[in-house]
Amino acid sequence: MTEPAPVAWPPAPIRTERLVLREPEARDRAAFIDLSASPEVGTYVGGARPRAELERVVPEVPGRRPGLFVVELDGTMIGFIQLLDRRAPEHPGHVRPEGGEAELGYMFLPHAWGHGYAAEACAAALDWFADALPGEPVVLTTQTANARSMRLAAKLGFTEVERFEEYGAEQWFGVWSPLAAQPG
C-alpha cells in the first residue's frame, strides 16, 4: 500500500460561514458521548452504545488524532468529521488496487440535522484535504438506506464506484477527486 505524504496536524482552525472545524478539546467529551449513545445517530452505524460504558471509556480529550475535526457552531460541538483514516485493504470498495484511500466519515447530533451544517463542514474539510494532499482521492461508504448521507455524498461531488453488501445492508461506495472537484 502506498503511504501518503505526512500531513501537519493539527491545522489552524478552519472557519466557514457558520462553523469552525478544529482539533478536539476536553469540553467536547459530553458531545462525543451523546453522539455515540444516540439511537438516531446509531441507526446506520451499528446502533447506539450504552451511555454508562461510554462514560467509562471515552478519554478526557476524545478523538484527538490526525484527521478528526470537531465541528463547532456558536462555540459548541455539533458533530465531527474524520478524514485521514485509510480504508483497510480487506474492506470491499477501493479505487486503487492496493487500497489505502483516505475515507471521509462524519457524525452530527440530531438537532444539527437538516440545516446544511454537514455539507458546509465536509466541503471545508475536503478543501483542506485537497490542499494538504494534492491529487489524493477521498472515498465514502454509506448504507443506501441512509437517504441523508446519500444526498450529502451527491452534494459534495462524490461519484458512485460500486455497491456491495456489508454489515447486513447494501452499501454505496463513492469517490471524490480534488482534481474533478475544481471548477474548470
Disulfide bonds with the S-S distance in Angstrom:
none
